[in-house]
Amino acid sequence: MWNIDQAYIDGAFVPTRGDEVVEIVNPATEKLIGTARLGNRDDARHAIAAAGRAQQALGRTRKTERIEMLEHLAAATLAKTEDIRDATIEEYGGPLSRARWVSEYASQCFAGAAKTLADFPLVRRIGDATVIMEPVGVAALIAPWNSTAGTVCSKLASAIAAGCATVIKPSELSPIQSHVVAQALHGAGLPAGVFNILLGRGSDVGDEISTSRDVAKISFTGSTSTGKVIARAGIDTMKRVSLAMSGKSASIILDDADLATALTLAIHAAFMNNGQACVAGTRLLVPRSKLNEASERIAAIVAGMRVGDPRDPATTIGPLVSEAQFERIQRFIRRGLAQGATLLAGGEGRPEGLKRGWYVRPTVFADVRNDMEIAREEIFGPVLCVLAYEDEDEAIDIANDSIYGLQAYVFSSQSERACRVASQLQAGTVLVNRIAPELLAPFGGVKQSGVGREFGVFGIEAFMEPKAIVEAR
């Protein structure tokens, strides 16, 4: 049993001061596996103060010193890869392959940031001006439950590269993952206060961080509704805010694509991370002329996907994170049927043979219109909508007809054609004939999917302010 009652503040694990204790339940078994005591506003103030003290020295470090810190963080997280992987499976139900990828990615974030920083010009000459890229100051990093290790480490890597001390608030739904990540990062031996980690509710810890005059920057990943609350809270102190938020990504299969290959990739894009991914391609756009063939192939592919124990290497889809998330998916499935969509695969309830655990049947709807709720709202589970289109222009119109614009996918046998379509899509990222991202390219959304960019050069710049010094000639 886990008993987590500490935050990581000022270089040490310290008792949290909050009164609220939450239960930790294994989503695959529904069994209680531990408890966690959440932090409160006093803990948040303590963490902010520690980061403020560390910022004074960190902001003056040389590039070589920051690269050394990043290299130590990469080594420390690499050494804890198995612990991070196991925590992801136990607490959140991530399938083994996904959990393994996340655990390895945590280390790659720091290695990638070190490499990027080595070539990043901290001082630039522009006309008569010398432009100095300075750290923005203490930064708050707010991470979601569906990608705790990856999000924490990617944000922290950019912040350290920029010279920003941080206060990190993972979701209260991920205490085990957060604790294991804190232990891994502690092993890097960074100066006290450079990063601080505490769990807490958004209504107290999150609000304290968002309104504190001693926090200069917020980098948030999560739902659009929460992102808007954070942005509003930070406006009085004019915080710099980066928001990576919800998505309703479209996957466009063009009429020249190889259906067998494209559909396999598109379905995995929809159901990745048990469907609990902001970049999931949950609207699948298929040429009407190929709809029947595509429907048969989709049904066969989904029928072959294994739902079950996330520790089993053969498992494709594990459980959802909580009972509340399970019930949310059931409501969306019922709503889809009520609005006239047709089940191509799946439906309500648990998969056959699984009587315990928050498992859902991977569900595919056909006969979907883009004005249906299942096509408009981010469901955050393994539910896929198939929409038919007549021609390329209509496919682009349907894909862009969304309040979101995080990521999109295009599949075609003609690279030039696919890239032409990709250039017309309103999304921060478009993947062509692949579902794996480029981890050094900018990541973020347009419209209500976000503000700002993460990863690589753009991720570092998000934690910096350019100062122009102009001399008389």
N, C-alpha and C positions, 0 to 999 in steps of 0.2 A: 504493500500500500504506500502510495505517495502522500507525504505530508509537507506541503510547500508553504512556508510561512515567512519567506525572506524575499527582500528585494536586493538588487545589486546597486549600491550607491557608494560613490567616492572610493572605488577600488576594493570594496569588501561586500560580503553578503551580510545584510543586517536585518533584524526582525521588522516585519511590516507593522504599521501602527493601526491599520484599519480594523473594524469590527466584523466585517462581512466575510463569511467563510462559504465557499462554493464547493459543490461536489464535482468530482471528476469521474466520468462514466466512460467505459470502453464502448464505442458505438457498435462494435461487432458482436458484443455479448450482452450489452445493456447492464453489465455488472459495475458496481462501484469499485474504482481502483485508487481512489485517493481524495484528498481535500486540498484546497488552496485558500489562504487568507489574502484578501485583496488589500492593496494599498489605499491610502486616502489622500486628502489634500496636503496634510503635513508631510507625508512621504514625497509627494510631488514637489513641494517647496524645497525639501531637503535635497532632492535630486537636481533640481534646477540650480540651487546654490552651488552644489558640487561641480556641476558643469561650468558654471560661471567662473569659478576659481581656476578650473583647468583651462578655460578658454584663453586666459591671459598669456599662458606660456605656449599653448598649442598654436595660437594664431601667429606666433612669431617663429615657428619652426621652419627650417629649410626644407626644400623639396626632398632632399636625400633622407632627412629624418622621417618624413611622412611615408616615404616608400619603405623604409625599414619597418615602421609600424604595420603597414599593410602586409608586408611579407611575414611578420610574426603572427598576424591575425590569420593569414592563409594557412600557415603551418599548424596553428593551434586548432582551427576548425577541421582541418584535414585529419588531425589526430583523433578527433571525436566524431568522425563520419558515421561510424556504426551506431553510436549513441543517438545522434540526431535522426538517423534513419529509423531506429526502433521506436523513438518517441513519436515520430510522425505516424507510424503504423498503429501504435497502441492508443494514442489519444484521439487521433483524428480519422483513422481508418484509411489512410492513403495506401493504395496498392503498392506492393513491394517495389515494382519497377519505378513508380513515381517517387516513392520515399527515398529510394537509392539515388535517383537523379537530383532531388532536392538537397540531400545531404552532401553530395559532391559539388553541387552548384554553390553552396555556401562558401566553400573554400575558393572556388573559381572567381567569385565576386571580388575578393581581395587581391588575388593574383592579377586579374584583369585591370583593376583600378591602379595597381602599382605600375603596370606596363603603360597604361594610358597616361598617368601622371608624369612618367619619365619624359614623354614627348610634349607635355602640355606647357605652353609658355605662360609663366606667371607674370612676366613683364613684357609689354609690347610697345613698339614705337609706331604712332599714328600721326603723321604730319609733324606739328610742333609739340605734340603731347606724348608724354610717357604714361602708358596705361598700366596700372598695377591691379592684378586680380587678387582681391583680398577676401578672406573668409567672411561670410555674412554675420557670423557670431554663433551663439548657442542655438542648436537646432533640435526640434522635437521630431522624432520618427515614430509614426503610428502605423502599426502593421496588423493585417487581418489574420483570422484563424486558419484560413485555407492555404496559407503559404508563409508560415511564421519564420522559419529559418531563412528561406530564400529572400524574403522581403526585408527582414531585419539586416541581413548581411549585405545585400545590395545597396541599401540606403546608407548603412554605416560606412561601407567602403568609399562611397562618393563623398560623404561628410568628412571622413578622416583625410582623404586626398585633398579636400579643399581647406582643411585646417579648422574644422568646426567640432567642438565638443557637443555631445548629444545627450538627450533624455529620450529613452526608447519606451514606448508603451505598446506592447503587444496586446492582442485581444484577451479579455478575461476568459475566453473559451479555450485558450492554449497555454495553461500554466506549466504543463510538463515540458512541452517543446521550448517554451521561453526559458525555463530553468536550465535545461540541458544546453541551450545556446549560450546562456550567461556563463555557465561553467566552462564551455569551450573558449569563449572570448576572454575570460579571466586568465586562461592559460597563456595568452599572448604577452602578459606582463606590461601592459601599457600604463602610463602614469595615471594615478588616481583621478577619477572624475572625467576622464576623456569620454567615456560612455557610461551611462547609468540606465538600468532596466528595472521597471516596476509594472506590475499588473494593477489594473483598477478600472472602475466604471468610467465611461465617457462623461457621465453627469458630474463626477467630482474630479478624478485625476485628469481626465481629458480636458475638462473645462478649465482647470487650474493651469494646465500647460498652454492651452489655447489663448488664455487671457493674460498670462504673465508678461509684464513689460521686460523681463529678463530673457525671454525667448524671442529670437529674431526671425526664425524660420520654422515652418512646419512642412514636413513631407508626409503625406497621408496616402495610404492605399486602403480602399474599402468601398462601401456603397455610395452612390451619388447622394442619397438623402443625408447620410452622416457627413460627407464631404462638404455639403452646403452649410451645415451647422458649424463645422470647424472654421470654414472661411468667414462666416459672419462673426464668430467669436473673436477672430484674430484681427478684425478690421480696425478696432479702436487703437491698437498699438502698431498698426500698419505692418503686420508680419508679412514676410515673403512666404507665399503658399504654393506648394506643388500638390496637385491632386490627381491620383490615378484611381479612376472610379469604375462604375458599372459598364457593362457592354451587352450588346445583343448582336454579336458578330454574324455576318453573312458569309457563307461559302458558296461561291458561284462556280458551277460546273458548266463550262462552255460546250457547245455542241460538237467540238472536235476532240474533246478529252477522251482518254481511255477510261471508260466507266469503271471497270474493275479496280484499277489503281486509284482513280480519283475518289470513288465512293469509300473505299477502305480508309484513305487518309481523312476524308471529310468526316466520317463517323467517329474516328478516333479524336479528331479536333473537337467534336461536339461533346464527347463523353470523357475527355481527359480529366484526371483528378476527380473521378466520380461525378463529373458534370459540374463540379464546384470550382469553376475557373472563370474569371472575368473575361478571358479571351476565348472562351468556348464558342465554336462556330455553330450556334444553335438554330440558325435559319439556313437551310440548305436549298439553294436555288437550282432547279433542274430544267433543261429545255422540255417544253411540253411534248415535243415529238419523241422524246426518249423517256417520258415519265413512266410508262408501264414497265419497260426494261429496268429502269433505275429502281422502281419500287420493289420488284422481285429481288434484285441484288441487295438492296438495303435490308429487306426482311431476312434474307439468308445470312448476311454479315452479322446482324444484331443477334440472331438466333445462336450464332456460334460464339458469342461473347460470354465469358464465364463471370458470373456474379457470385461473390462469396468471400471467404477468409482473406483479408488483405495480406496476410503473411505468406500465402501460397503463390509461388511464382506464376502459376497458370491463371491467376485471377486478373481480369481486366478491370472490373468495377467492384469496389468495396462498398462499405456502408456510408450513409450520409453522416454528418458530424453530430447530429442530435435528433431527438424526437421531434422538436419543433421544426427542424428542417424537413424531416420525413413528412410531417403533416402538411407542410407548405407545398411540397411536390404533389401530394395527393389532391390538394385543392386545385392546383393548376391543371392536373389531368382531368378532373371532373369539369372544370371550366372549359377546357378545350372541346370536350365532347358536347357540352351544352351549347356551345357556339357553332357547332356544325362540323368540326374536324372529324376525320376518320382515323381510327387506330390502324396503323400498319404493323406495329409491334408493341408489346408491353401492355400497359394499362395500370389500373389501381392495384394496391396491395403489394405484398412481398413476393419475390420470386419463389417458385415451387421448391419446397424442401428447406426453406429458410424461415424458421418460426421465431427466431430471436435475432436481434440486431436491427439497425435502422437501414435495412436494405430496400431498395426500390427496384421495380422492373424497368430496365432501360426501355424507354418509350419513344416511339416515332409516330408523329401525326402526319397524315396526308390530307389533301383537300383543304389546306390552310390558306386563308387570306391574310394579307399583311396588316389588316386592321383588327384581327383577333388579339385578345389579350396574350395568348401564348406566343404570338409573334411580336408583341410590342414590349413585354416586360421581361426583365432578367429573372429567369426561374431559378437558376443556380442548382441544378440537378440534371441527371441524365435524361433530358427531354429534348427531342429534336423535332423541328417543324420543317416539312418539305413543301416548298412553294414552286409552282410551275410558272415559266415565263415563255413568251413567244419569240423574242429576239434579244440581241445583245443590249440594245438601248433600254428595253424594259427591265432586263436583269439589273442594270446599273441603277435605274430609278427605284426598283424595289429595295435593293441593298441600301441605298441612301435614304430611304423613307423610314427614318428612325431618329429618335432623340439622342441616340448614342452613336459613337464613332471611335471605338477603341481599336479593334483589329478586324481584318477581313482576310478571306482566302480566295484565290482564283486558280482554277485547274484548267489547263489547255495543253494541247500538243504543240502549240505554236507560241514560243516564248515571247516574241514581239507582240503578238495579239494580246496575250495575257497581261503583259506590262502596260499596254495601252488601256486596257480595262482597269487595271489596278490604279493607274494615274487619275482615273475619274471617280474613284471611290472616296467617300468622305470618312476616312479612318486614319488614325495615327500610324498604323502599321498594316501593310498588306503582304501576306506570304503567298508566293507563287509556286505551285506544285510542291509544296512542303508544308509541314506544320511545326517544325522546330524553329525557334527564333534565332536571330543573330544577337548575341548577348552584349555586344559592344555598340550596337546601333541604338539610336534614340527610341525610347518606349514611352508612350503616353497617348492620350486620346484627344479627340476634338468633340465639339458640342458638349453634351452632358456626360461625356466619358472622362473629362479631365482638363487640367490646366498644367502646362509645363511638361518637361521630359525627364526621364531617368536613363541610367546606363551610359557608360563610355564618357566621352568628352562632354556631352550635354548634361549628363548626370553630375559631373563635377562642377560645371558652370552654374548649375542650379543652386549650389551652396556658396556662391561667390558674388561679390559686388565689384564691378570695375571702377577704379578711381583714376581720373584723368588729371595729370599734373602738367600744366602748360607753361612753358618758360618764354620769357621775352627774348627776342633775337636781336 
